[in-house]
Amino acid sequence: MIAENYWLIAIDQVQLGDNKFTNLKGVVDTGTSVIVGPTSVVNGLLKDIPAQPDCTKISTYPNLTFTIGGTEFVLRPDQYILKITALG
C-alpha cells in the first residue's frame, strides 16, 4: 500500500488483449463495482473494444488483467462488461 488514507496501491500492469500499461497507481474502493482510470489509459486499453459491445459476442473479447504485487487478477469479459437492456 502506498497511502493508507486512500487505500492507494501500486499496480504493476493493466492489460486488455495486446494493450498494456505499466507502473500505475490505483485506489481500492470496496463500495463500488466500477473500474475507472485516467482517460489516456482507459482509451488505450479499450481501443479494440466497441463503445457498445455486442452482448452476443462477449466471449470473444479479451480478458482484463490487473497485476498487483506480481499477482495477476483476471476478469473475463462477462465480468467487466455491464449487460443492460435499453428501451425495454
VONUVO-801176 format. One record per residue (C-alpha): y, z, x. Coordinates in steps of 0.02 Angstrom, whole numbers, padded with zeros to 5 digits, always signed. Layout:
<rs>
YZX;...
</rs>
This chain:
<rs>
+00000+00000+00000;+00172-00047+00068;+00285+00052-00051;+00216+00193-00158;+00361+00194-00282;+00322+00016-00343;+00137+00001-00301;+00188-00139-00183;+00039-00209-00088;+00011-00341+00045;-00079-00497-00017;-00167-00593+00121;-00183-00753+00020;-00174-00827-00155;-00272-00988-00182;-00296-01105-00329;-00403-01255-00281;-00333-01328-00119;-00163-01246-00144;-00140-01083-00050;-00004-00964+00004;-00022-00826+00133;+00061-00663+00184;+00134-00617+00015;+00180-00453-00068;+00130-00403-00243;+00163-00266-00368;+00014-00193-00458;+00057-00160-00641;-00089-00095-00742;+00015-00105-00901;+00011-00295-00913;-00113-00438-00903;+00017-00564-00847;+00023-00637-00671;+00197-00683-00611;+00271-00732-00445;+00410-00824-00356;+00442-00996-00432;+00402-01087-00270;+00232-01002-00254;+00183-01019-00438;+00237-01202-00445;+00144-01237-00283;-00015-01157-00348;-00007-01241-00517;+00042-01416-00461;-00131-01485-00503;-00147-01395-00671;-00062-01469-00826;+00077-01363-00904;-00025-01362-01064;-00207-01362-01008;-00338-01440-01121;-00444-01293-01180;-00596-01406-01193;-00583-01436-01004;-00553-01257-00946;-00716-01252-00848;-00656-01399-00741;-00504-01306-00672;-00518-01213-00506;-00539-01027-00480;-00386-00921-00438;-00424-00811-00288;-00321-00664-00225;-00369-00600-00053;-00310-00421-00029;-00358-00318+00122;-00486-00450+00169;-00575-00439-00001;-00575-00587-00119;-00540-00557-00304;-00586-00714-00401;-00525-00760-00575;-00615-00901-00664;-00504-01022-00764;-00564-00944-00927;-00493-00780-00862;-00321-00842-00806;-00283-00972-00942;-00219-00899-01105;-00302-00984-01252;-00194-00986-01408;-00188-01090-01566;-00022-01173-01605;+00036-01212-01781;-00108-01128-01869;
</rs>
